[in-house]
């Protein structure tokens, strides 16, 4: 996806994508127009494959396919993104049916970050609508925000209604509710190649922002039991739950009958193996793991980091964490309603 704030090189994730004619800001891995690369649906769009795959691939929670639920992206900012906010489901359903009618809650996982990299998430205490509008007009809007330093491995949760922006000097993996609704509040006076400023959506943003409530920001991770990897839960909400795995040896895994999984390969290479079959994975790829795969293995040829994400049952997830002796206070810092 071309973006005014993007970069002209996507290396090392995509080493063939250098010296690009236009700046690329986002790489969508699970856009419904993305083409499936391997397997029985190779060549079809993800949207087509999602509707045509056997229900047992999707899992019992997705017997009827509906819309694909999770959008996974890599973000490559070479400049600040606009200051923006996303609506929640209720607002989107009432005002944005033509754009899909779904809100946007998201998380970011920092794959890499330079020393000064930072993001803005949420407003400082006592920021109300009037102060926010005055800050827009005086071009001092950043002063209204909580600033978060970004280090490799950090994870940030950004629920709908939380204003935010991303600075340069990092690469993020964004996992989100499947929606592309964004209300821009401030764009630093930039213009496109034709000299035109990008559209702002200030009134809708003001209707959407939850003033007086501090939500979103850096989250605490929770360790998960595993004898074959370092595995942690990064963040979870009703739209997605995301784990990070670090693999140095073969891992035996069992898929869930309730849902498919997405595996996003952040580093390393190796292969998946199941029932006498194998498939090679590489850095920068996203794999859909069918619910019906049952037992399979991840066999790293070199140390591998991956994100596993899926649509959870939050109560089941909380109960599982409680059984691992986490307190409700600890769980609430990672699992969000």
C-alpha positions in Angstrom: 0.0 0.0 0.0 1.5 3.4 -1.1 1.5 5.9 1.8 2.9 9.4 1.8 4.8 8.5 5.0 6.2 5.2 3.7 9.6 4.0 2.7 11.2 3.1 -0.6 12.9 -0.1 0.7 11.2 -3.0 2.4 14.4 -5.0 3.1 15.2 -7.2 4.9 11.6 -8.6 5.0 11.2 -8.3 1.2 14.7 -7.9 -0.2 13.5 -7.6 -3.8 11.5 -4.5 -2.8 14.2 -1.8 -2.8 14.6 1.5 -4.7 10.8 1.6 -5.1 9.3 4.3 -7.3 6.7 5.2 -4.7 6.9 5.1 -0.8 5.2 2.0 0.6 3.8 2.3 4.1 1.9 -0.9 4.6 2.1 -4.5 3.5 -1.2 -6.3 3.9 -0.7 -10.0 4.5 -4.4 -10.9 5.0 -6.2 -8.4 2.8 -9.1 -10.2 1.1 -7.6 -9.2 -2.3 -4.3 -10.9 -1.4 -3.5 -14.0 -3.4 -3.0 -17.3 -1.7 0.5 -18.5 -2.6 0.5 -22.3 -1.8 -1.9 -25.1 -1.1 -5.2 -26.1 -2.8 -6.4 -22.4 -3.1 -3.1 -21.1 -4.6 -3.8 -18.3 -7.0 -7.2 -17.4 -5.5 -7.8 -14.3 -3.4 -8.1 -14.8 0.3 -11.7 -13.7 0.1 -12.5 -16.4 -2.4 -10.6 -19.0 -0.5 -12.3 -18.1 2.8 -15.7 -18.6 1.3 -14.8 -21.8 -0.6 -12.7 -23.7 2.0 -14.3 -26.5 3.9 -16.1 -25.3 7.1 -13.8 -27.5 9.2 -10.8 -25.5 8.0 -12.3 -22.3 9.5 -13.4 -24.0 12.7 -16.7 -24.4 14.5 -16.9 -20.7 15.3 -16.9 -19.9 11.6 -19.2 -22.6 10.1 -20.7 -19.7 8.1 -17.8 -17.8 6.7 -19.1 -14.2 6.9 -16.3 -11.7 6.4 -12.6 -12.6 7.1 -12.1 -11.4 10.6 -8.4 -10.4 11.1 -6.3 -8.0 9.1 -2.5 -8.5 9.5 -0.1 -5.8 8.2 3.5 -4.8 8.3 4.0 -1.1 8.8 7.1 0.7 7.5 7.0 4.4 8.6 9.6 6.7 7.2 7.7 9.7 8.6 5.0 10.4 11.1 1.6 9.0 10.3 -1.3 11.4 10.6 -2.8 11.8 14.0 -5.9 9.7 13.8 -8.6 7.7 15.5 -10.8 4.7 14.6 -14.5 4.3 15.3 -15.9 1.5 17.3 -18.4 -1.0 15.9 -21.5 0.9 17.0 -20.4 4.2 15.4 -19.3 2.4 12.2 -22.5 0.5 12.0 -24.5 3.7 12.3 -22.4 6.0 10.1 -20.1 3.9 7.8 -22.1 1.1 6.2 -20.7 1.9 2.8 -17.2 1.3 4.2 -18.2 -2.0 5.8 -19.8 -0.9 9.0 -17.1 -2.3 11.3 -14.9 -0.4 13.7 -11.2 -0.9 14.2 -9.4 -2.1 17.3 -5.7 -2.9 16.8 -2.4 -3.9 18.3 1.2 -3.2 17.2 4.2 -5.4 17.8 7.6 -3.8 17.3 9.8 -5.9 15.1 12.6 -3.4 15.0 13.0 0.1 16.4 15.7 2.8 16.3 16.8 4.6 19.5 14.5 7.5 19.2 11.4 5.6 17.9 8.2 6.5 19.7 4.4 6.4 19.2 1.6 8.5 20.6 -1.3 6.7 22.1 -4.1 8.2 24.2 -4.5 11.7 25.7 -3.0 13.2 28.8 -5.3 13.6 31.8 -7.8 16.4 31.7 -7.8 16.8 27.9 -11.3 17.6 26.9 -12.9 18.3 23.5 -12.2 22.1 23.7 -8.6 21.7 24.6 -8.2 19.1 21.8 -9.8 21.4 19.2 -7.6 24.4 20.4 -4.5 22.2 20.1 -5.4 21.3 16.5 -5.9 25.0 15.6 -2.6 26.0 17.3 -0.7 23.0 15.7 0.3 21.8 19.2 -1.7 18.6 19.1 1.2 16.3 20.0 1.3 18.0 23.4 -2.1 16.5 24.2 -0.8 12.9 23.9 1.0 10.3 26.0 4.3 9.6 24.3 5.6 6.0 24.4 9.2 5.0 23.6 9.3 1.9 21.3 11.9 -0.9 21.7 12.1 -4.1 19.7 9.6 -6.6 21.1 7.3 -4.0 22.6 3.5 -4.5 22.1 0.9 -1.7 22.2 -2.9 -2.1 22.3 -5.0 0.6 20.6 -8.7 0.1 21.1 -11.3 2.0 18.9 -11.8 5.5 20.2 -8.2 6.1 21.2 -6.4 8.8 19.2 -2.8 7.9 18.1 0.0 8.1 15.7 3.2 6.2 14.8 6.6 7.9 14.3 9.4 6.9 12.0 12.3 4.6 12.7 10.6 1.3 13.3 8.9 -1.7 11.7 5.6 -2.9 13.2 3.4 -5.8 12.8 -0.2 -4.6 13.1 -3.0 -7.1 14.0 -6.5 -5.7 13.9 -10.2 -6.1 13.5 -10.8 -6.3 9.7 -11.6 -2.7 8.9 -9.9 0.2 7.1 -11.8 3.0 8.7 -9.5 5.9 9.8 -10.5 9.4 10.8 -7.5 11.8 10.3 -7.3 14.7 12.7 -4.0 16.3 11.8 -1.6 15.6 9.0 1.4 17.9 9.7 0.5 20.1 6.6 1.6 17.5 4.1 0.5 17.4 0.5 0.5 14.6 -2.0 2.3 14.5 -5.4 -0.4 16.7 -6.9 0.1 19.3 -4.1 -3.2 18.5 -2.4 -3.6 17.9 1.3 -5.1 14.6 2.4 -8.7 14.7 3.6 -9.3 15.3 7.3 -12.3 13.9 9.3 -12.3 16.2 12.4 -16.0 16.1 13.2 -16.2 12.3 13.0 -13.0 12.0 15.0 -14.4 14.3 17.7 -17.6 12.2 17.9 -15.4 9.0 18.2 -12.7 10.0 20.7 -13.4 8.9 24.3 -12.3 12.1 26.1 -11.7 11.8 29.8 -10.8 8.1 29.6 -7.2 6.9 29.3 -7.1 3.8 27.2 -4.5 2.0 25.2 -0.8 1.9 25.3 2.1 -0.5 26.1 0.9 -3.9 27.4 2.4 -6.5 29.7 3.0 -10.0 28.2 2.1 -13.2 30.0 4.3 -16.3 29.8 2.6 -19.5 28.5 3.6 -23.0 29.3 5.7 -24.7 26.7 8.5 -27.3 26.7 9.6 -26.5 23.2 9.6 -22.7 22.8 9.6 -19.4 24.6 5.9 -18.5 24.2 4.1 -15.4 25.5 0.7 -13.9 25.1 1.1 -10.3 23.9 -2.4 -9.0 23.8 -6.0 -10.2 23.5 -9.5 -8.8 23.0 -12.6 -10.2 21.4 -11.3 -9.5 17.9 -7.9 -11.3 18.2 -5.4 -12.9 20.6 -1.8 -12.8 19.7 1.1 -14.9 21.0 4.8 -14.6 20.2 6.8 -17.8 19.8 10.6 -18.2 19.7 11.6 -21.6 18.3 15.0 -23.2 18.1 13.9 -26.8 18.0 11.0 -28.7 16.5 7.7 -27.9 18.0 4.7 -30.3 18.1 1.4 -28.3 17.9 -2.3 -29.2 17.9 -4.8 -26.9 16.1 -8.0 -25.8 17.8 -11.3 -27.3 16.6 -12.9 -23.9 17.2 -10.8 -21.6 15.0 -8.2 -21.3 12.4 -4.8 -19.7 13.3 -2.6 -17.3 11.5 1.2 -17.6 11.8 3.2 -14.5 10.9 6.9 -15.3 10.4 9.0 -12.5 11.8 12.4 -14.1 11.4 14.0 -17.4 10.4 13.0 -20.2 8.0 12.0 -23.8 8.2 9.0 -26.0 7.4 5.6 -27.1 8.6 5.1 -30.9 8.6 1.8 -32.9 8.9 0.6 -36.3 7.9 3.7 -37.0 5.7 3.4 -33.5 4.1 5.8 -30.6 4.3 5.6 -26.9 3.4 8.5 -24.4 3.7 8.1 -21.1 5.4 10.2 -17.9 5.1 10.5 -14.6 6.9 7.7 -12.1 6.0 5.1 -14.7 5.2 1.6 -15.3 6.8 0.3 -18.9 7.0 -3.3 -19.9 7.6 -3.4 -23.0 9.7 -6.7 -24.9 9.2 -8.6 -25.8 12.4 -8.9 -29.4 11.1 -5.1 -29.9 10.7 -5.0 -31.4 14.2 -1.4 -32.4 15.1 1.4 -30.9 13.1 5.0 -29.7 13.6 7.0 -26.5 13.1 10.5 -27.5 12.2 12.9 -24.4 12.2 15.9 -24.7 10.0 17.2 -21.6 11.8 15.9 -19.8 14.9 12.4 -18.6 14.2 10.2 -15.9 15.7 6.6 -15.9 14.8 3.3 -14.5 15.9 0.3 -16.7 16.3 -3.0 -14.9 16.2 -6.6 -16.1 16.2 -10.1 -15.1 17.3 -10.5 -16.1 20.9 -13.2 -17.0 23.3 -12.2 -14.5 26.0 -13.7 -16.3 29.0 -11.9 -19.5 28.0 -8.7 -17.6 27.6 -9.0 -15.9 31.0 -9.8 -19.3 32.7 -6.8 -20.8 31.1 -4.6 -18.0 32.4 -6.1 -18.3 35.8 -5.2 -21.9 35.9 -1.6 -20.8 35.2 -1.8 -18.9 38.5 -2.1 -15.4 37.0 -4.1 -13.0 39.1 -7.1 -11.2 37.6 -5.1 -7.9 37.9 -2.3 -9.4 35.8 -4.7 -10.8 33.3 -6.5 -7.5 32.8 -3.2 -5.9 31.7 -3.1 -8.2 28.7 -6.6 -9.4 28.0 -9.0 -6.5 27.3 -12.8 -6.6 27.3 
